[in-house]
Amino acid sequence: MLKIFLVIVSVSTLVTINIFAQGKDSEKNTSANLSQYYSGKFGFYNPSDGLNNGLLLGVDGITEFNNYNFFLSGDVELYQKKTIDIFKEPKPNISDQLILLLPLHINFGYQLAKIPDAETKIYAGAGAGYYLYFYGVTYQKSSGGLFSSLTSSSDQKNGGNFFFTVFGRILIGKIFIEPRYYFATTREDNVDGYRFSINPTGFAITLGFQY
């Protein structure tokens, strides 16, 4: 099932890249029933379990079904942070660390309202996906013995897990605001016996531009 889901996510990512390749005239690829767009966004992300607040960047490709008032989208997002606290007790003596979090997801959005005079559309929707993380850490380790000293050790970990999401999008002209909540499953791992957990569950609000 995981392999099938990853194939679906990969296809949605390729669709997003393909829409970007269409250039600034992508809105011309529009029929009476179908419109295609892409968008870039950035904003504030407030995750849980020690990942800490940070900047979230993202792109998505959107196919809107005009006659049925809904759209499908493929999203790729990036969260990068160094000031995190993901280890359980006892914790290593960390001198440097960096995590890259990549949520990949597909979404369904339904148009709740349209105000033509104000060029405004309001959507609500839900989605599902798989998040990937890449974590690197440098920490101080005791050499042990009677004359013990600290030595520097490094390690890298990566993995991922499933998540679900609900969102809203208020589109005014080409500008939109998107609040989104992520419900994620926790992934646990360890570095030299020190246990840590990754849980991207949290809230984000982003500002974007739709082409």
C-alpha positions, 0 to 999 in steps of 0.5 A: 500500500505504501508503494502505491501511495508513493506512486500516486504522490510522485505522479501528483508531484510530476503534474505540479512540475508540468504545470510550472513548465507551462509558464506564465500563460498557464491560465490560457489552458482553460476550457468551459469546464476545466482550468489549470493553475499553479501557485507559490506560497510562504508563511508561518508553520506551528508544529508540535513535539519540539519542531518549533515555529518556522517558515513554510514554503510551498508550490502546488498545481491545481486543476479546477472543474468549473461546472462542479465547483471543486479542484484537485491539487498536488502540493509540495512544501518545505520546512527547514529548521535548526532550533528544534528539540526532538530528543527524549530524555536522556538527550545528547549534547548537541552542537549543531543540527538541521532538519528538512521536512517535505510534506507531499500531498494531494487535496480536494477543495470545494468552492463554498462561495464566489463573489464576482464583483470582488474577484473572490472565491472561498474554498474548503477542503481536505487532503492526504499525503506522506511527509519525508524528513532528513535530519543531520546532527553533530553532538559531543560524546564522552570517550569514557575511561578514567581520563574521559574526554569529549569527541565530536560525532555526527549522524544523519537520519531520514524517514517519513510517515502519513498525514492528513490535512484540512484547509481553507483558501480565500482567493482574491484576484490572484492573491490567496490566504490559506490556513491549513491544519496537519494531522500527522502520525509520529515517526520514531528513530534514534541516534547512538541510542538517543531516542527522538520522534518526528511529528509534524502535526500542527497549524500553518497559515500561508500567503500565496500567488496563483497563476 
